[in-house]
Amino acid sequence: MTDTTPAAAVFAVHSPATGAPIAEHPVDGPEEVSRAVARARTAQEKWAALPAARRRDHLLRWKKALATDLDAMAGVIAEETGKPAGDAALEVVLTLEHLAWAARNAGRVLRRRTVGAGLFAVHQRASLVHRPLGVVGVIGPWNYPLYTPMGSLGYALAAGNAVVFKPSELTPGTGVLLARIFDRAVPEHAGLLTTVTGPASTGDALARSGVDKLAFTGSPGTARTVMETCARTLTPFLAECGGKDAVIVTADADLEAAADAIVWGALSNAGQTCAGVERVYAVREVHAALCERVVERAGALRVGDAADSAYGPMTLPAQVAVVERHVTGALAEGARALLGGPGSVNTPYVSPVVLTDVPEDAAAMTEETFGPVVVVNAVADVDEAVERANASRYALGAAVFCGSGRAGAAIAARLRAGAVSVNSVLGFAAVPALPFGGARESGFGRIHGEEGLRAFSSVQSMTVQRFAPPIALTSFAVPEATRERAVRLARFLHRRR
Ligand code: NAD
């Protein structure tokens, strides 16, 4: 008998380096996504009923399993993104740090706490508690396919939720392995984390599936589309989008350290880092010396798929055209290439490009390049640097290099970015207690830290009446004279100061 069951649709993932097929994954549609959400809902009830300490222990077991399977996980990340094996291993390490922090701190951050009740409610004991939302949908990007979505899903699980995860269609294997390791490490809660695979349509199905919050990481354009879908059902939405991060270099900065950090921040992962360095503003006195050091370091990097390569191919083939447009556009508008240029593009690889004198309105300064290109422009002083850094429509990360940490922190405080490092780049990314997120085109809401746990909870406020109130105001039986006395008292108290 012929089998008439239609074959499930699949999509293939290809190596960004060679184009060779790596694996096939199912295209999950609305039905599969709904089933995953329903299964997650059942698993979440059991999970939420556990004491916080038990959830912590389970998550730490998962962390231990991820650490044990570090090589396998890093292998899939490296294969799917094309990044060097060492970078992929570091991505797993960073993820473990975050998962450990979320697991260990969720109980403390989210537990019930009492608050002062105030003069007119002295008879009440007031408290609040952060409760899980239910099922959280997570839509992830491809550039850090483990670390980035874990900023949402690890914290959401720690806060007592279940998660349905839709990884990027370029890196589904990372998501599939992540959920498989969870099920193996915590079999009694299998189904708490489910990975669904597919392109935009799968993400769209997740946004329509009735999840209790959707945490999105990706480009601002897609964020708008997904947010519109979520708006129809008032599904809460969190957006972690792109960046155009600036670095400010003052006259007394350690130029060797600044150049070293700028080159790494701009070029590691082939520049495909949301909070990577894209713009540098150096005060004029040190601009030339800084450029010299940046060019020397960037020029010495090896690019390719060899074991000692500093970075690999562009993961998203279409991004190469964006990089080319930004570089040629900047040069046509009067910029100078200090290293590389349009000829640096040798698809799928792009060698480092260092530009200077780029007009502030060039695409290379206003749009996210997401490639191994860094602009080092001169400014008259720190005020101009701050003004230019803040003029971007993005506001994600930033860095300041300054002779004194204290003076650097004062400059950092004037920046609009959601996270700033002084005398390092991306220093905040390795500190799980620090919230991460941006404003404007970089999105809104926070992952990581206490805010990142609270982002996946809903507050319930409670009052418990301890004794009959001295002045009862919430009753029709209150005598008029009592009400007047209360108003007189309030007026007296609030007029004093
Ligand atoms: P993208 O916007 O193309 O895709 C992101 C995800 O959304 C993918 O999983 C994709 O399948 C899904 N998607 C696409 N259309 C959808 C739709 N209509 N409905 C639902 N889901 C849909 O972004 P990308 O190219 O994967 O990632 C790169 C971007 O992510 C860059 O802008 C980068 O700066 C940003 N990023 C931000 C952070 C952060 O934490 N702020 C971290 C990493 C990457």
Boltz pocket constraint, residues with backbone or C-beta under 6 A from the ligand:
constraints:
  - pocket:
      binder: B
      contacts: [[A, 139], [A, 140], [A, 141], [A, 142], [A, 143], [A, 144], [A, 148], [A, 166], [A, 167], [A, 168], [A, 169], [A, 198], [A, 199], [A, 200], [A, 201], [A, 202], [A, 203], [A, 204], [A, 205], [A, 207], [A, 217], [A, 218], [A, 219], [A, 220], [A, 221], [A, 222], [A, 223], [A, 225], [A, 226], [A, 240], [A, 241], [A, 242], [A, 243], [A, 273], [A, 274], [A, 275], [A, 316], [A, 368], [A, 370], [A, 396], [A, 437], [A, 442]]
      max_distance: 6.0
